[in-house]
């Protein structure tokens, strides 16, 4: 069965699940991406159409399968495996994202033509998850779980 195993890169992650319970463990990204050299980026991986993914909980020996529809936020640290993070490009927007009682602040990079570069345009893209950059952390937030998204105006 080893010959059927897809090579992966294990990445430490924290997940905020639908019931607001925090989960700590590892996700497994494919070691080769189709659109660029190196491993698949976390936001590419989670935006794939498959519903379930393996998650190795901290302290457990075997991975469990989690349903993406119930993931509110997946947080990863960009320092751990720099090769799995693409360089952000696009227009920057400082935003606050609320998912029920959870509030996150950070920067979004909107990579769209100028005429479609509003926060509303980006939020309505078809991908189920968006990325919020918070220093060295990346919060990958499920759009269906967002209750409020607002731009933070800088002074």
C-alpha positions as CSV (number, residue, x, y, z in Angstrom):
1,X,0.0,0.0,0.0
2,X,3.0,2.3,0.4
3,X,3.1,2.8,-3.4
4,X,-0.4,4.3,-3.3
5,X,0.5,6.9,-0.6
6,X,0.7,10.5,-1.8
7,X,3.9,12.3,-0.6
8,X,2.9,15.0,1.9
9,X,4.3,17.8,4.1
10,X,3.0,17.8,7.6
11,X,2.1,21.3,8.9
12,X,1.2,22.3,12.5
13,X,-2.3,23.8,12.5
14,X,-5.0,25.0,14.9
15,X,-8.6,24.6,13.9
16,X,-11.6,26.3,15.3
17,X,-14.4,23.9,14.7
18,X,-18.1,24.8,14.3
19,X,-18.8,24.3,18.0
20,X,-15.9,26.7,18.8
21,X,-13.8,23.9,20.2
22,X,-10.1,24.5,19.3
23,X,-8.3,21.6,17.8
24,X,-4.5,21.4,17.6
25,X,-2.5,19.0,15.4
26,X,-1.2,18.5,11.9
27,X,-2.6,18.8,8.4
28,X,-1.0,17.1,5.5
29,X,-0.3,19.1,2.3
30,X,0.6,17.4,-1.0
31,X,4.3,17.7,-1.5
32,X,3.8,18.7,-5.2
33,X,1.4,21.3,-6.5
34,X,0.0,21.4,-10.0
35,X,0.3,25.2,-10.6
36,X,3.7,26.0,-9.1
37,X,6.9,24.4,-7.9
38,X,7.0,23.0,-4.4
39,X,4.2,21.8,-2.0
40,X,0.6,22.9,-2.3
41,X,-0.2,26.1,-0.4
42,X,-2.6,25.6,2.5
43,X,-5.3,27.8,0.9
44,X,-5.1,25.9,-2.3
45,X,-5.3,22.6,-0.4
46,X,-8.4,23.6,1.7
47,X,-10.2,25.1,-1.3
48,X,-10.2,21.8,-3.2
49,X,-13.6,20.1,-3.7
50,X,-13.0,17.1,-1.5
51,X,-15.1,17.3,1.7
52,X,-12.9,15.4,4.2
53,X,-9.3,15.7,5.1
54,X,-7.0,13.9,7.6
55,X,-6.1,15.7,10.8
56,X,-3.7,14.3,13.3
57,X,-4.7,15.6,16.7
58,X,-2.0,16.5,19.1
59,X,-1.3,13.5,21.4
60,X,-3.1,11.0,19.1
61,X,-1.4,8.2,17.1
62,X,-3.9,8.0,14.2
63,X,-5.3,10.8,12.1
64,X,-9.1,11.4,12.1
65,X,-11.1,12.7,9.1
66,X,-12.6,16.1,9.6
67,X,-15.3,17.6,7.4
68,X,-14.3,20.9,5.9
69,X,-17.9,22.3,6.1
70,X,-17.5,22.4,9.9
71,X,-14.1,24.2,9.9
72,X,-14.6,27.8,10.9
73,X,-10.9,28.8,10.9
74,X,-7.7,26.9,10.1
75,X,-4.6,28.8,11.4
76,X,-1.1,28.0,10.4
77,X,2.2,29.6,11.1
78,X,4.1,30.8,8.0
79,X,7.5,30.4,9.8
80,X,7.4,26.7,10.1
81,X,7.5,25.7,6.5
82,X,8.1,28.8,4.4
83,X,8.1,26.8,1.2
84,X,4.4,26.1,1.5
85,X,3.4,29.7,1.5
86,X,3.1,31.7,-1.6
87,X,4.0,35.4,-1.7
88,X,0.9,37.5,-1.3
89,X,0.1,39.7,-4.3
90,X,-2.7,42.1,-5.0
91,X,-4.4,45.1,-3.4
92,X,-4.2,45.1,0.4
93,X,-7.2,45.6,2.6
94,X,-7.0,45.7,6.4
95,X,-10.1,43.8,7.6
96,X,-12.0,42.5,10.6
97,X,-13.7,39.1,10.2
98,X,-16.3,37.9,12.6
99,X,-17.5,34.3,12.9
100,X,-20.1,34.4,15.6
101,X,-18.2,35.4,18.8
102,X,-14.8,34.9,17.2
103,X,-13.2,38.1,15.8
104,X,-10.0,38.2,13.7
105,X,-8.1,41.1,12.3
106,X,-5.5,41.1,9.5
107,X,-4.7,41.9,5.9
108,X,-6.4,40.4,2.8
109,X,-4.6,40.5,-0.5
110,X,-7.2,41.0,-3.3
111,X,-5.9,39.7,-6.6
112,X,-8.5,40.9,-9.0
113,X,-8.8,43.6,-11.7
114,X,-9.2,47.1,-10.3
115,X,-12.9,47.3,-11.4
116,X,-13.6,44.2,-9.2
117,X,-11.3,44.9,-6.3
118,X,-13.9,45.8,-3.6
119,X,-14.0,43.6,-0.5
120,X,-17.5,42.6,-1.6
121,X,-16.1,41.3,-4.9
122,X,-13.4,39.2,-3.1
123,X,-15.8,37.8,-0.5
124,X,-18.2,36.7,-3.3
125,X,-15.6,34.7,-5.2
126,X,-16.5,31.0,-5.5
127,X,-13.7,29.7,-3.3
128,X,-15.2,28.5,0.1
129,X,-12.3,29.8,2.2
130,X,-10.4,33.1,2.2
131,X,-7.0,33.9,3.7
132,X,-6.4,36.5,6.4
133,X,-2.7,37.5,7.0
134,X,-1.9,38.2,10.6
135,X,1.9,38.8,10.9
136,X,3.4,35.3,10.6
137,X,0.0,33.5,10.9
138,X,-2.4,32.7,8.2
139,X,-6.1,32.4,9.2
140,X,-7.9,30.5,6.5
141,X,-11.6,31.3,7.2
142,X,-14.6,29.5,5.8
143,X,-16.9,32.1,4.1
144,X,-20.1,30.3,5.1
145,X,-19.1,30.8,8.7
146,X,-18.4,34.5,8.4
147,X,-21.2,36.6,10.1
148,X,-19.5,40.0,9.4
149,X,-16.6,41.2,7.3
150,X,-15.6,44.9,7.4
151,X,-12.7,47.0,6.2
152,X,-10.6,48.7,8.9
153,X,-9.8,52.2,7.9
154,X,-6.2,53.2,8.7
155,X,-5.6,56.7,10.2
